[in-house]
Amino acid sequence: MQHDTHAEHAHHGHDHGHGHGHHGGTGKVSWRTAAQATLHCLTGCAIGEVLGMVIGTALGWGNVPTMALAIALAFVFGYALTLRGILKAGVDFKTAFRVALAADTLSIAVMELIDNGVIALWPGGMDAHLSDPMFWSILAIALAAAFVVTTPVNKWLIGRGKGHAVAHQYHH
């Protein structure tokens, strides 16, 4: 597979600063690559969202502060997962942090917008509690919708050497 071959070359110093060199700048990125980048982002977002809801609910907060915490934690965990991979490659923290911001900011923002938009617009979605099966159903639908919308965004970004392509050069 072309992607694996590129990964082999990237570790020997070829094409480092250009993201996916074998795409020739034409923006040809596989949907699989875009979906993997989106799934990576979705994992961090889901962890942050659920944790934010748990904390907000436990503290008896209202919908708005709980949602704000959930969104903030979604960014924290989204960045953290990317940071972990980059730091494992031996990159210093400051550089790794800048790479994570460049790689994931738009992806997480789009994902959070869609995800929270679905929950906010769903009748009763904002009032569903963690113990309510409806909460988990709506969250699953919202995350699925966010995945579907964010994958083409990531495909477009990676095809231009931006987004997750920035972090990809550090992955082993």
Order of alpha helices (4+ residues) and beta strands (2+ residues): alpha-alpha-alpha-alpha-alpha-alpha
